[in-house]
C-alpha cells in the first residue's frame, strides 16, 4: 500500500474522569431508555461471554512455539515446565476471545440502536456488510465492523474496497435506494491509534469506482503538500456517483463509530462501557492496587474517590468502567 500523510485523520481524544465521564454517567442514569439499553446489553453480553469459544491450549508441536516458551520461561524465572500452564491458558483464552468478541459486538450492539444484521454467504455480494440501517427514505447506511485499530491488513482493505466498487449498485438495488453510506468501523480505539488500513479501504474503493466510470464528487486524497512527497489522506472520506447511485464512504473508530450508529442518542460509548462493566464483574469488589507490570493500568482504573450513580453501577464497578473507557480515548485523566 502507498504511504500517505495521515495528519488530517488524526484526532487526539482526551477525557477527564471528573468532567467528562461522571456527567455522562449521570445523563445515562437519568434516562430510562438508556438504562433499559444498558441492562439489555449487559444481559446479552453476559450470556454470550459465558458460551464464547475459548480454545484449550495444547503442547502438540503446532499450538506453541518452543523459542517463545523458552524466552518466556527465562523472563518469568520459571523453574518447572508445569508452570507454563497458567501463562498458556491466559494467552490462548485472549486469542480465542479476540476472534469471538467481534461477532458478539456485531450480534448485540447495533441492534440496540435500530440497525439490522446482514446475513450473507462467504464471497457473496453482501459478504463485507455486517449491519444495515434502512430507516431513512432513499438511503441505506451500511457498516463493516472490525475489532480494533490493527485488525485490518492490506488484504482485508483491498477486499473491502473492491466490494464497495463492485457491489455498490447491487446494494442500492437490494435495499431499493439511490444513496448508500458505507462505513469501515472499528469497535474501539481512536483515529490516532489506527493503522490506517481502514482509510486504505476507502482509497481502494475510490480507485475501483473511477475505473468503473463513477463521478468522484469528493476524493479521499489530495496531492502532496509543498515540499513533501506523500499525498494527503483527507478527513471526511469519499463521495461518488455511479449510474444514479450516490455513495458516501469513510472510516470511523470507537466513539465516532458508535455515535454514528446511535444518532441521535448521546453517550452511547458510556452505555456500552457500563454494560461491559456490569457483565464483566457483577460481583465486583474494591481492592487496593498491587504492584503491576502493565503500563498505565493503575492510572486508568483508579476511581480517585469518585462515585457513580448507584442505580447504574456500584462503586466497585467504576474501575472496570474506566478500564473499558480507556480503550476509546488516547488519554483518560483524573
Secondary structure as GFF3:
##gff-version 3
##sequence-region A 1 334
A	DSSP	beta_strand	4	5	.	.	.	ID=ss1
A	DSSP	three_ten_helix	7	9	.	.	.	ID=ss2
A	DSSP	beta_strand	14	16	.	.	.	ID=ss3
A	DSSP	pi_helix	17	21	.	.	.	ID=ss4
A	DSSP	alpha_helix	22	29	.	.	.	ID=ss5
A	DSSP	alpha_helix	32	51	.	.	.	ID=ss6
A	DSSP	alpha_helix	66	76	.	.	.	ID=ss7
A	DSSP	three_ten_helix	81	83	.	.	.	ID=ss8
A	DSSP	alpha_helix	84	112	.	.	.	ID=ss9
A	DSSP	beta_strand	116	117	.	.	.	ID=ss10
A	DSSP	beta_strand	131	133	.	.	.	ID=ss11
A	DSSP	beta_strand	139	146	.	.	.	ID=ss12
A	DSSP	alpha_helix	154	175	.	.	.	ID=ss13
A	DSSP	beta_strand	179	186	.	.	.	ID=ss14
A	DSSP	three_ten_helix	191	193	.	.	.	ID=ss15
A	DSSP	alpha_helix	197	211	.	.	.	ID=ss16
A	DSSP	beta_strand	215	218	.	.	.	ID=ss17
A	DSSP	beta_strand	221	222	.	.	.	ID=ss18
A	DSSP	beta_strand	231	233	.	.	.	ID=ss19
A	DSSP	beta_strand	238	242	.	.	.	ID=ss20
A	DSSP	beta_strand	245	253	.	.	.	ID=ss21
A	DSSP	alpha_helix	255	262	.	.	.	ID=ss22
A	DSSP	alpha_helix	268	280	.	.	.	ID=ss23
A	DSSP	alpha_helix	297	301	.	.	.	ID=ss24
A	DSSP	alpha_helix	315	325	.	.	.	ID=ss25
A	DSSP	three_ten_helix	326	328	.	.	.	ID=ss26
A	DSSP	beta_strand	331	333	.	.	.	ID=ss27
###
